[in-house]
């Protein structure tokens, strides 16, 4: 999957003596002027060259960043296909051997950031906003399973051959008719079980955030009986459609349920956090979260969208703190200040295999950031 592959590559990027330039950029071709976004990018580059951060870099570091600027400009001017994609993300550290691009059909806020590591907060926000979910369309003879990932629909399973009508009627009088009816009903049940197994296997592979069922009302009521409990717990919505409905029409109906499914997913996540807090398996507030990540305790990090707070970090040990300090308590090296300690927290979380979720709803009662832990810890 793109999410795991991209993030693992970025987190695995070995620490070098050169900064990383991260560019998040949307190419607006609505006016037909292909050069307009290049002009905007050049303005952003000129601004970065005049910042205090850039001027304080060593000569070698400045040389690497200037090469990053040239490579990013070349990408958007000569290589990026704006007819197929709306935006692109570039991670570049030319003297350290890093160059990675991600093309997307979703809009992005234009950002150009120079820092010791790849700037990943917008990327993790994107993956959380466009959560992957499955749509299961089913009737008595056909089925289709589609995954929605980053706004793109991917069909994983399709069948239209499980037809109970293929059973021979034969025989004579009511007894044979009832036997045939039983056979047809058993064929439908086998079909439902097969689809239930398919969605179970796909969920094991892709770990859908939620699942939406589609079909006739009576069909879905019967089909749900055969879903695995864990899969059933992920069903966040239903759409009632005829089996003959066009796929595009079905997907439009699904989009109408997506926001409700997202809200329900977030409510359930915050409820789980509250439940875990009761057994000392959940913490809230930035101070508690930083302590937990330092002990490799976090299973899921939950962040209020746009939440930022200042802090300090050690470039070599990865230590994070909130109070200004001259020396890192772990590496005894100089601490550096940051306006967004959450960005550095994300790197540690991904390196430890933590699931990251952004929440649109208010998290003020949780201090705007919280975590579900891997196991209960002793209360204070």
C-alpha positions as CSV (number, residue, x, y, z in Angstrom):
1,X,0.0,0.0,0.0
2,X,1.2,3.5,-0.8
3,X,0.8,4.7,2.8
4,X,3.1,2.1,4.4
5,X,5.6,2.1,1.5
6,X,6.0,5.9,1.4
7,X,6.2,6.5,5.1
8,X,8.6,3.6,5.8
9,X,11.0,4.9,3.1
10,X,10.9,8.4,4.6
11,X,11.4,7.3,8.2
12,X,14.2,4.9,7.2
13,X,16.1,7.7,5.5
14,X,19.4,7.7,7.3
15,X,20.4,10.8,9.2
16,X,22.8,12.9,7.1
17,X,24.6,16.1,7.5
18,X,22.3,17.9,5.0
19,X,18.8,19.3,5.4
20,X,15.8,17.9,3.6
21,X,13.6,20.1,1.4
22,X,10.0,19.1,1.3
23,X,7.6,20.6,-1.3
24,X,3.9,20.2,-1.2
25,X,2.5,21.9,-4.3
26,X,-0.8,22.1,-6.2
27,X,-0.7,22.7,-9.9
28,X,-3.8,24.6,-10.9
29,X,-4.4,24.3,-14.6
30,X,-8.0,25.5,-14.5
31,X,-6.9,28.6,-16.4
32,X,-4.9,26.6,-18.9
33,X,-1.7,28.5,-18.0
34,X,0.8,25.8,-17.3
35,X,3.4,28.4,-16.1
36,X,1.4,29.9,-13.3
37,X,2.3,27.3,-10.7
38,X,6.0,27.6,-11.7
39,X,5.8,31.3,-11.0
40,X,4.3,30.6,-7.6
41,X,7.0,28.0,-6.8
42,X,9.8,30.4,-7.7
43,X,8.3,33.0,-5.3
44,X,8.3,30.5,-2.5
45,X,11.9,29.6,-3.2
46,X,13.0,33.3,-3.2
47,X,11.3,33.7,0.2
48,X,13.1,30.7,1.6
49,X,16.5,31.9,0.5
50,X,16.0,35.1,2.6
51,X,14.9,33.3,5.8
52,X,17.1,33.3,8.9
53,X,17.1,29.5,8.9
54,X,18.6,29.3,5.4
55,X,21.2,32.0,6.1
56,X,22.4,30.2,9.2
57,X,23.1,26.9,7.3
58,X,26.7,26.1,6.6
59,X,28.0,26.6,3.1
60,X,27.7,22.9,2.3
61,X,24.2,22.7,3.6
62,X,23.2,25.8,1.6
63,X,24.7,24.2,-1.5
64,X,22.6,21.1,-1.0
65,X,19.4,23.1,-0.4
66,X,20.0,25.2,-3.6
67,X,20.4,21.9,-5.5
68,X,17.1,20.8,-4.0
69,X,15.4,24.0,-5.2
70,X,16.7,23.4,-8.8
71,X,15.6,19.7,-8.8
72,X,12.1,20.5,-7.5
73,X,11.7,23.3,-10.1
74,X,12.8,20.9,-12.8
75,X,10.3,18.3,-11.6
76,X,7.3,20.7,-11.8
77,X,8.4,22.4,-15.0
78,X,9.5,19.4,-17.1
79,X,8.3,16.1,-15.5
80,X,5.2,16.5,-13.5
81,X,2.0,15.6,-15.5
82,X,-0.6,18.2,-14.5
83,X,-3.1,16.7,-16.9
84,X,-3.3,13.5,-14.8
85,X,-2.6,14.8,-11.3
86,X,-3.7,17.8,-9.3
87,X,-0.7,18.0,-6.9
88,X,2.6,16.5,-6.1
89,X,4.9,16.1,-3.0
90,X,8.7,16.2,-3.3
91,X,11.3,15.2,-0.7
92,X,14.8,16.2,-1.7
93,X,18.2,16.2,-0.2
94,X,20.5,16.1,-3.2
95,X,23.8,15.9,-1.4
96,X,22.4,13.1,0.9
97,X,21.0,11.1,-2.0
98,X,17.3,11.6,-1.3
99,X,14.7,12.2,-4.0
100,X,11.1,11.0,-3.7
101,X,7.9,12.2,-5.3
102,X,4.2,11.4,-4.7
103,X,1.6,12.4,-7.2
104,X,-2.0,12.9,-6.1
105,X,-5.4,13.8,-7.4
106,X,-6.3,15.6,-4.2
107,X,-5.6,19.3,-3.6
108,X,-2.8,20.3,-1.3
109,X,-1.8,23.5,0.5
110,X,1.4,24.9,-1.1
111,X,4.2,24.5,1.4
112,X,8.0,24.6,1.1
113,X,9.9,23.5,4.2
114,X,13.6,23.0,5.0
115,X,14.4,21.0,8.1
116,X,16.7,18.1,9.3
117,X,14.1,15.5,8.3
118,X,11.4,15.1,5.7
119,X,8.4,17.3,6.6
120,X,5.6,14.6,6.9
121,X,2.8,16.2,8.9
122,X,0.7,17.2,5.8
123,X,1.3,13.7,4.4
124,X,0.1,11.9,7.5
125,X,-2.9,14.3,7.6
126,X,-3.7,13.4,4.1
127,X,-3.6,9.6,4.8
128,X,-5.8,10.1,7.8
129,X,-8.3,12.4,6.0
130,X,-8.7,10.0,3.1
131,X,-9.0,6.9,5.2
132,X,-9.3,3.7,3.2
133,X,-12.7,2.0,3.4
134,X,-14.5,-0.8,1.5
135,X,-17.8,-0.9,-0.3
136,X,-19.5,-4.3,-0.5
137,X,-22.2,-4.6,-3.1
138,X,-24.2,-7.8,-2.9
139,X,-27.3,-9.5,-4.0
140,X,-28.4,-13.2,-4.3
141,X,-26.3,-13.9,-7.3
142,X,-23.6,-11.2,-7.7
143,X,-21.1,-9.3,-5.6
144,X,-18.5,-6.6,-5.8
145,X,-16.0,-5.3,-3.3
146,X,-14.4,-1.9,-3.9
147,X,-11.8,-0.1,-1.8
148,X,-11.7,3.7,-1.7
149,X,-8.1,4.8,-1.1
150,X,-6.9,8.4,-1.3
151,X,-10.1,9.2,-3.3
152,X,-9.4,6.4,-5.8
153,X,-11.7,3.4,-6.2
154,X,-10.0,0.0,-6.6
155,X,-12.0,-3.1,-7.3
156,X,-10.7,-6.2,-5.5
157,X,-13.4,-8.7,-6.1
158,X,-16.3,-9.3,-8.6
159,X,-18.5,-12.2,-9.3
160,X,-21.8,-12.7,-11.2
161,X,-21.8,-16.5,-11.6
162,X,-23.1,-17.6,-8.3
163,X,-26.6,-18.1,-9.7
164,X,-29.0,-20.4,-7.8
165,X,-31.3,-20.4,-10.8
166,X,-28.8,-22.9,-12.5
167,X,-30.2,-25.6,-10.3
168,X,-32.4,-28.0,-12.3
169,X,-36.0,-28.1,-11.2
170,X,-37.0,-31.6,-12.5
171,X,-39.2,-33.9,-10.5
172,X,-42.9,-33.6,-10.0
173,X,-45.6,-32.1,-7.7
174,X,-45.0,-29.9,-4.6
175,X,-42.4,-32.1,-2.9
176,X,-39.9,-31.6,-5.6
177,X,-40.6,-27.9,-5.8
178,X,-39.9,-27.5,-2.1
179,X,-36.7,-29.5,-2.4
180,X,-35.6,-27.2,-5.3
181,X,-36.4,-24.1,-3.2
182,X,-34.3,-25.5,-0.3
183,X,-31.4,-26.1,-2.8
184,X,-31.7,-22.5,-4.1
185,X,-31.7,-21.1,-0.6
186,X,-28.6,-23.1,0.3
187,X,-26.9,-21.8,-2.8
188,X,-27.7,-18.3,-1.8
189,X,-26.3,-18.9,1.7
190,X,-23.1,-20.4,0.2
191,X,-22.8,-17.3,-1.9
192,X,-23.2,-15.0,1.1
193,X,-20.6,-16.9,3.0
194,X,-18.2,-16.7,0.1
195,X,-18.5,-12.9,0.0
196,X,-18.3,-12.7,3.8
197,X,-15.0,-14.6,3.6
198,X,-13.7,-12.4,0.8
199,X,-14.3,-9.2,2.8
200,X,-12.8,-10.8,5.9
201,X,-9.6,-11.7,3.9
202,X,-9.4,-8.2,2.3
203,X,-9.8,-6.5,5.6
204,X,-7.0,-8.7,7.0
205,X,-4.8,-7.4,4.2
206,X,-5.8,-3.7,3.9
207,X,-7.3,-3.0,7.4
208,X,-10.2,-0.9,6.3
209,X,-11.2,1.9,8.6
210,X,-14.8,1.2,7.9
211,X,-17.1,-0.8,5.6
212,X,-20.2,0.3,3.7
213,X,-22.7,-2.3,2.5
214,X,-24.9,-1.8,-0.6
215,X,-27.9,-3.8,-2.0
216,X,-31.6,-4.4,-1.4
217,X,-32.7,-4.0,2.2
218,X,-33.8,-7.6,2.6
219,X,-30.6,-8.9,1.0
220,X,-28.3,-6.9,3.4
221,X,-30.3,-8.0,6.4
222,X,-29.7,-11.6,5.5
223,X,-26.1,-11.1,4.3
224,X,-25.0,-9.4,7.5
225,X,-25.7,-12.6,9.5
226,X,-22.6,-14.3,7.9
227,X,-20.1,-11.5,8.5
228,X,-17.3,-12.1,10.9
229,X,-17.8,-10.2,14.2
230,X,-14.7,-8.0,13.6
231,X,-15.8,-7.2,10.1
232,X,-19.4,-6.5,11.2
233,X,-18.0,-4.0,13.8
234,X,-16.6,-2.0,11.0
235,X,-19.8,-1.6,9.1
236,X,-20.6,2.1,9.4
237,X,-23.3,2.6,6.8
238,X,-25.6,1.0,4.2
239,X,-27.0,2.2,0.9
240,X,-30.1,0.6,-0.6
241,X,-29.6,0.1,-4.3
242,X,-30.9,-2.2,-7.0
243,X,-28.4,-4.8,-8.2
244,X,-28.7,-3.4,-11.7
245,X,-27.6,0.1,-10.7
246,X,-24.7,1.6,-12.5
247,X,-21.4,1.6,-10.5
248,X,-20.9,5.3,-10.9
249,X,-24.4,5.9,-9.4
250,X,-23.6,3.6,-6.5
251,X,-20.3,5.4,-5.8
252,X,-22.1,8.7,-5.8
253,X,-24.5,7.4,-3.2
254,X,-21.5,6.1,-1.2
255,X,-19.9,9.5,-1.1
256,X,-23.0,10.9,0.5
257,X,-22.5,8.4,3.4
258,X,-18.8,9.0,3.7
259,X,-18.9,12.0,6.0
260,X,-21.4,10.3,8.4
261,X,-19.2,7.2,8.4
262,X,-16.1,9.4,9.2
263,X,-18.0,11.1,12.1
264,X,-19.0,7.7,13.5
265,X,-15.5,6.4,13.2
266,X,-14.1,9.4,15.1
267,X,-16.8,9.1,17.8
268,X,-16.0,5.4,18.3
269,X,-12.3,6.2,18.4
270,X,-12.7,8.8,21.1
271,X,-15.0,6.4,23.0
272,X,-12.3,3.8,22.9
273,X,-9.9,6.4,24.2
274,X,-12.2,7.2,27.1
275,X,-12.6,3.5,27.9
276,X,-8.9,2.9,27.8
277,X,-8.3,5.8,30.2
278,X,-10.5,4.0,32.7
279,X,-8.0,1.1,32.8
280,X,-4.8,3.3,32.6
281,X,-4.3,2.4,28.9
282,X,-4.9,5.9,27.6
283,X,-3.2,9.3,28.2
284,X,-4.1,12.8,27.2
285,X,-2.2,16.1,26.7
286,X,1.2,16.7,25.1
287,X,3.3,16.2,28.2
288,X,1.8,12.7,28.9
289,X,2.1,11.8,25.2
290,X,5.7,12.8,25.0
291,X,6.5,10.7,28.1
292,X,4.6,7.7,26.5
293,X,6.4,7.9,23.2
294,X,9.8,8.0,25.1
295,X,8.9,4.7,26.6
296,X,7.6,3.1,23.3
297,X,4.1,2.7,24.9
298,X,1.8,4.2,22.2
299,X,-0.4,2.1,20.0
300,X,-2.5,4.9,18.5
301,X,-1.8,8.6,18.5
302,X,-4.9,10.8,18.2
303,X,-4.4,14.4,17.2
304,X,-6.8,17.3,16.8
305,X,-6.4,18.6,13.2
306,X,-4.1,21.7,13.1
307,X,-2.9,21.3,16.7
308,X,0.6,22.7,17.2
309,X,2.7,23.6,20.1
310,X,6.3,24.7,20.6
311,X,9.0,22.5,22.1
312,X,12.6,21.3,21.9
313,X,14.3,18.4,20.2
314,X,17.6,16.7,20.0
315,X,18.6,16.0,16.4
316,X,20.8,13.0,17.2
317,X,18.9,11.1,20.0
318,X,15.4,12.1,19.0
319,X,14.5,13.3,22.5
320,X,11.5,15.6,22.7
321,X,10.6,18.1,25.4
322,X,8.5,21.2,26.1
323,X,10.8,23.2,28.4
324,X,13.8,25.1,26.9
325,X,17.0,23.3,27.7
326,X,20.6,23.7,26.7
327,X,21.5,20.1,26.7
328,X,19.8,16.8,25.8
329,X,19.4,14.6,28.8
330,X,20.1,11.5,26.7
331,X,22.9,12.6,24.4
332,X,24.2,15.6,26.3
333,X,24.1,17.6,23.0
334,X,22.6,20.9,22.1
335,X,18.8,21.0,22.0
336,X,17.0,22.8,19.2
337,X,13.7,24.7,19.3
338,X,10.7,24.1,17.1
339,X,7.4,25.8,16.6
340,X,5.7,22.4,16.1
341,X,6.8,19.6,18.3
342,X,4.1,17.4,16.9
343,X,6.0,17.2,13.6
344,X,9.0,15.6,15.4
345,X,6.6,13.4,17.5
346,X,5.2,12.0,14.2
347,X,8.6,10.7,13.2
348,X,9.1,8.9,16.4
349,X,5.6,7.4,16.2
350,X,6.1,6.1,12.7
351,X,9.5,4.6,13.6
352,X,7.8,2.7,16.4
353,X,4.9,1.5,14.3
354,X,2.3,3.8,15.9
355,X,-1.1,4.2,14.2
356,X,-1.8,8.0,13.6
357,X,-5.3,9.4,13.5
358,X,-6.4,13.0,13.0
359,X,-9.7,14.1,14.4
360,X,-11.9,16.9,13.0
361,X,-14.2,17.1,16.1
362,X,-13.2,19.0,19.1
363,X,-10.6,17.4,21.4
364,X,-10.3,20.2,23.9
365,X,-11.3,17.9,26.7
366,X,-8.3,15.7,25.9
367,X,-5.8,18.6,25.5
368,X,-6.0,18.3,21.7
369,X,-3.8,15.3,21.6
370,X,-4.0,11.9,23.2
371,X,-2.9,8.3,22.9
372,X,-4.1,4.7,23.3
373,X,-1.3,2.7,24.8
374,X,-0.2,-0.8,24.0
375,X,-1.0,-2.1,27.5
376,X,-2.2,-0.6,30.8
377,X,0.4,1.2,32.9
378,X,0.4,1.8,36.7
379,X,-1.6,4.8,37.8
380,X,0.2,7.8,39.2
